[in-house]
Amino acid sequence: MNTVISRHFTVGDEIKRRELHSRFGGPQQGGMSPCPRAGIILLFTTPHGDLHGYEDRFQADGMFWYTGEGQVGDMKFVRANRALRDHEAEGRRVFLFEQTRKSYVRFVAEMRYDGHHFETRPDRDGKDRQAIVFHLEVLDAGGRLESPASGSDDSLVIKPSSLARMPLVELRARALSAASSSSDPRQRTVAVQNRAEAVRQYALKRAAGICESCRQPAPFHTKKGPYLEVHHLHRLSDGGPDHPDAVAAICPNCHREIHAGVKGVEMNKALLLLVCAKEFQRG
């Protein structure tokens, strides 16, 4: 078993991405980088990924959902996506890094594939497509599981359209619900997935078509209603489950300015205070 990364990195270590590739090889662009000569796969996640349909985050049960590779059209199990799915069978280890600043990444953990599901996400051109969302388990420094195993059962998943039709009070209750304590790992994963979608739908309904950052109406309407984007107020490294006071529904301009603008940090802080105040009032 290849232990070269474990000898060089501990959780939280920061390094230039190009130094990783100079040591282990693999493509220097994109989020998924198989390194055949080292027998490993490097995964990279960025706080700006949700602007392009690549939303990666930890779930309430400790599972990490990671978006697959592919910029246009439905994602397929080819190239890096296939390599990640089959990494155990092929004897490859998987290591996750988070972008911290330009050219630099931070080591998060060693991961293991434990299933996947498909979600409708926008591609590079803004068109809806089926994206692969990998379910990854965190391993400790010795390569052992830190989180419980899980799977998926699509028959138990609540459709987003059904959640969107629920009254705000009921939607909030679902968004606040704890992850399932069932001993069945499939039911635990589905419970977390349903809760995450309830949180997303709740944020959109709470905003009522008005950007929660600039307080202006949504820039346009889709067939499903006013178009706003759900923004996570905390970074991946901050941890914690999805929660009504940790997300906001905002317009695309505010979303991009928060992630890329010089006032982004201040905007995010103001938005966090506003959302917390709204949730406090709802009790």
C-alpha positions as CSV (number, residue, x, y, z in Angstrom):
1,M,0.0,0.0,0.0
2,N,1.3,3.4,-1.0
3,T,2.0,5.5,2.2
4,V,4.1,8.3,0.6
5,I,1.5,11.1,1.2
6,S,0.7,9.9,4.7
7,R,4.4,10.4,5.6
8,H,4.5,13.9,4.1
9,F,1.2,15.5,5.1
10,T,-1.1,15.8,8.1
11,V,-4.6,17.3,8.1
12,G,-4.3,21.1,7.6
13,D,-1.0,21.2,5.9
14,E,-0.8,23.7,3.0
15,I,1.2,23.3,-0.1
16,K,1.5,24.6,-3.6
17,R,-0.5,22.5,-6.0
18,R,2.3,22.3,-8.6
19,E,4.6,20.8,-5.9
20,L,2.1,18.0,-5.5
21,H,2.2,17.2,-9.2
22,S,6.0,17.5,-9.4
23,R,6.2,14.8,-6.8
24,F,3.3,12.5,-7.8
25,G,2.4,13.4,-11.4
26,G,-1.2,13.7,-12.6
27,P,-3.1,16.5,-14.5
28,Q,-2.4,19.9,-13.0
29,Q,-5.8,21.3,-14.1
30,G,-9.3,20.3,-12.9
31,G,-10.5,18.8,-9.7
32,M,-9.7,15.2,-10.2
33,S,-6.1,14.1,-10.8
34,P,-5.3,10.4,-11.1
35,C,-1.5,9.8,-10.6
36,P,-0.7,6.4,-12.2
37,R,3.0,6.4,-11.3
38,A,2.2,6.9,-7.6
39,G,-0.9,4.7,-7.5
40,I,-3.1,7.5,-6.0
41,I,-5.8,9.9,-7.0
42,L,-5.7,13.6,-5.9
43,L,-9.0,15.4,-5.5
44,F,-9.3,19.1,-5.2
45,T,-12.3,21.2,-4.1
46,T,-12.7,24.9,-4.2
47,P,-15.1,27.3,-2.4
48,H,-15.9,28.8,-5.8
49,G,-17.1,25.5,-7.3
50,D,-20.7,26.0,-6.6
51,L,-20.8,28.9,-9.1
52,H,-20.2,26.3,-11.8
53,G,-22.3,23.4,-10.6
54,Y,-19.5,21.8,-8.6
55,E,-20.8,21.9,-5.0
56,D,-18.7,19.7,-2.6
57,R,-19.4,19.6,1.1
58,F,-19.5,17.4,4.2
59,Q,-22.9,16.0,5.2
60,A,-24.3,15.7,8.7
61,D,-23.2,12.1,9.0
62,G,-19.6,12.9,8.2
63,M,-19.9,11.7,4.6
64,F,-18.3,14.0,1.9
65,W,-20.2,14.6,-1.3
66,Y,-17.9,15.3,-4.2
67,T,-18.9,16.3,-7.7
68,G,-17.5,14.3,-10.6
69,E,-15.6,15.4,-13.7
70,G,-17.2,16.8,-16.8
71,Q,-17.9,20.4,-17.9
72,V,-20.6,19.9,-20.5
73,G,-23.4,17.4,-20.7
74,D,-24.3,14.5,-18.5
75,M,-21.4,13.1,-16.5
76,K,-20.2,9.5,-17.4
77,F,-18.1,7.0,-15.6
78,V,-15.1,7.5,-17.8
79,R,-11.5,8.7,-17.2
80,A,-11.2,10.2,-13.6
81,N,-14.8,9.4,-12.7
82,R,-14.2,5.7,-13.4
83,A,-10.9,5.8,-11.7
84,L,-12.4,7.2,-8.5
85,R,-15.3,4.7,-8.5
86,D,-13.0,1.8,-9.0
87,H,-10.0,3.0,-6.9
88,E,-10.2,0.2,-4.3
89,A,-10.4,-2.5,-6.9
90,E,-7.4,-1.0,-8.7
91,G,-5.4,-0.5,-5.5
92,R,-5.3,3.3,-5.6
93,R,-5.6,5.6,-2.6
94,V,-7.6,8.9,-2.7
95,F,-6.5,12.1,-1.1
96,L,-8.6,15.3,-0.8
97,F,-7.2,18.8,-0.9
98,E,-9.1,22.1,-0.5
99,Q,-8.0,25.3,-2.3
100,T,-7.1,28.0,0.2
101,R,-5.7,30.8,-2.0
102,K,-4.2,31.2,-5.4
103,S,-2.0,28.2,-6.3
104,Y,-2.2,26.8,-2.7
105,V,-4.2,23.8,-1.4
106,R,-4.7,22.3,2.1
107,F,-4.7,18.6,2.9
108,V,-8.2,17.6,4.2
109,A,-8.0,13.8,4.5
110,E,-7.6,10.4,2.9
111,M,-11.0,9.3,1.4
112,R,-12.7,6.2,0.2
113,Y,-15.5,5.8,-2.4
114,D,-18.7,4.4,-0.8
115,G,-21.3,5.0,-3.5
116,H,-22.8,7.9,-5.5
117,H,-26.0,9.4,-6.8
118,F,-27.0,11.7,-9.7
119,E,-28.2,15.3,-9.3
120,T,-29.4,17.9,-11.8
121,R,-26.7,20.5,-11.9
122,P,-25.9,23.3,-14.4
123,D,-22.9,22.6,-16.8
124,R,-20.4,25.1,-18.0
125,D,-22.9,26.6,-20.4
126,G,-25.6,26.9,-17.7
127,K,-27.7,24.0,-19.1
128,D,-29.1,21.4,-16.7
129,R,-27.4,18.0,-16.8
130,Q,-27.0,14.9,-14.7
131,A,-24.0,15.2,-12.5
132,I,-22.3,12.4,-10.5
133,V,-22.1,13.1,-6.8
134,F,-19.6,10.7,-5.1
135,H,-20.1,9.7,-1.5
136,L,-16.7,9.6,0.1
137,E,-15.8,8.4,3.6
138,V,-13.0,9.9,5.6
139,L,-10.1,7.6,6.7
140,D,-7.9,8.3,9.6
141,A,-4.1,8.6,9.4
142,G,-3.8,4.8,9.4
143,G,-6.2,4.3,6.5
144,R,-9.1,3.3,8.7
145,L,-12.7,4.5,8.5
146,E,-13.6,7.4,10.7
147,S,-17.3,7.7,9.6
148,P,-20.0,5.0,9.4
149,A,-20.6,3.3,6.1
150,S,-23.6,4.4,4.0
151,G,-25.3,3.9,0.7
152,S,-28.4,5.1,-1.1
153,D,-31.9,4.0,-1.9
154,D,-33.6,6.3,-4.5
155,S,-37.0,5.0,-3.5
156,L,-36.7,6.9,-0.2
157,V,-35.5,10.2,-1.7
158,I,-38.0,13.0,-1.5
159,K,-38.2,14.8,-4.8
160,P,-37.3,18.5,-4.8
161,S,-40.6,19.4,-6.4
162,S,-42.4,17.8,-3.5
163,L,-40.4,19.8,-0.9
164,A,-40.9,23.0,-2.9
165,R,-44.7,22.7,-2.5
166,M,-44.5,22.3,1.3
167,P,-45.5,25.2,3.6
168,L,-42.6,27.2,5.0
169,V,-43.2,26.0,8.5
170,E,-43.2,22.3,7.5
171,L,-40.1,22.8,5.3
172,R,-38.2,24.4,8.2
173,A,-39.0,21.5,10.4
174,R,-37.6,19.1,7.8
175,A,-34.6,21.3,7.4
176,L,-33.9,21.2,11.1
177,S,-34.5,17.5,11.4
178,A,-31.7,15.3,12.7
179,A,-30.0,12.7,10.5
180,S,-31.6,9.3,10.8
181,S,-30.4,7.2,13.6
182,S,-31.4,4.0,11.8
183,S,-28.9,1.1,11.8
184,D,-29.5,0.8,8.1
185,P,-26.7,2.8,6.4
186,R,-28.9,3.3,3.3
187,Q,-31.6,5.0,5.4
188,R,-29.0,7.2,7.1
189,T,-27.6,8.5,3.8
190,V,-31.0,9.1,2.3
191,A,-32.1,11.0,5.5
192,V,-29.1,13.3,5.2
193,Q,-29.7,13.8,1.4
194,N,-33.4,14.7,2.1
195,R,-32.4,17.1,4.8
196,A,-29.9,18.8,2.6
197,E,-32.5,19.3,-0.1
198,A,-35.0,20.5,2.4
199,V,-32.5,23.2,3.6
200,R,-31.9,24.3,0.0
201,Q,-35.6,24.5,-0.7
202,Y,-36.3,26.3,2.6
203,A,-33.7,29.0,1.8
204,L,-35.4,29.7,-1.6
205,K,-38.8,29.8,0.0
206,R,-37.6,32.0,2.9
207,A,-36.2,34.5,0.4
208,A,-39.6,34.7,-1.4
209,G,-38.0,35.9,-4.7
210,I,-35.9,38.6,-3.1
211,C,-32.1,38.3,-2.9
212,E,-31.2,38.0,0.8
213,S,-28.0,40.0,0.2
214,C,-28.9,43.1,-1.9
215,R,-32.6,42.9,-1.1
216,Q,-33.5,43.2,-4.8
217,P,-36.0,41.0,-6.7
218,A,-34.6,37.9,-8.5
219,P,-33.1,39.0,-11.9
220,F,-35.5,36.7,-13.8
221,H,-38.0,33.9,-13.5
222,T,-37.7,30.3,-14.6
223,K,-40.5,27.8,-15.1
224,K,-40.0,26.9,-11.4
225,G,-40.2,30.5,-10.2
226,P,-37.8,33.4,-9.3
227,Y,-34.2,32.5,-10.0
228,L,-31.9,32.7,-6.9
229,E,-28.8,30.7,-6.0
230,V,-28.3,29.0,-2.7
231,H,-25.1,30.1,-1.1
232,H,-23.4,28.3,1.8
233,L,-22.2,30.8,4.4
234,H,-19.5,28.6,5.8
235,R,-16.4,27.1,4.0
236,L,-15.8,23.4,3.8
237,S,-13.1,23.6,6.4
238,D,-15.5,25.2,8.9
239,G,-17.4,21.9,9.0
240,G,-20.9,21.4,10.3
241,P,-24.1,20.1,8.7
242,D,-26.5,21.9,6.5
243,H,-28.7,24.2,8.6
244,P,-31.3,26.9,7.8
245,D,-29.0,29.6,9.3
246,A,-26.0,28.4,7.3
247,V,-27.5,29.1,3.8
248,A,-28.9,32.0,2.0
249,A,-30.7,32.5,-1.3
250,I,-29.1,35.3,-3.3
251,C,-28.9,36.6,-6.9
252,P,-26.1,35.5,-9.2
253,N,-24.4,38.9,-9.1
254,C,-24.1,38.8,-5.3
255,H,-23.1,35.2,-5.3
256,R,-20.1,35.9,-7.6
257,E,-19.2,39.1,-5.7
258,I,-19.1,37.2,-2.4
259,H,-16.8,34.6,-3.9
260,A,-14.6,36.8,-6.1
261,G,-15.1,40.4,-5.1
262,V,-12.9,42.5,-2.9
263,K,-15.8,43.1,-0.5
264,G,-16.8,39.4,-0.6
265,V,-15.8,38.7,3.0
266,E,-17.7,41.7,4.4
267,M,-20.8,40.8,2.3
268,N,-20.7,37.2,3.6
269,K,-20.5,38.4,7.2
270,A,-23.4,40.8,6.7
271,L,-25.4,38.1,5.1
272,L,-24.7,35.7,7.9
273,L,-26.0,38.2,10.5
274,L,-29.1,38.9,8.4
275,V,-29.9,35.2,8.0
276,C,-29.3,34.5,11.8
277,A,-31.6,37.3,12.6
278,K,-34.3,35.9,10.4
279,E,-34.0,32.5,11.9
280,F,-34.0,33.9,15.4
281,Q,-37.3,35.6,14.7
282,R,-38.8,32.3,13.5
283,G,-37.6,30.7,16.7
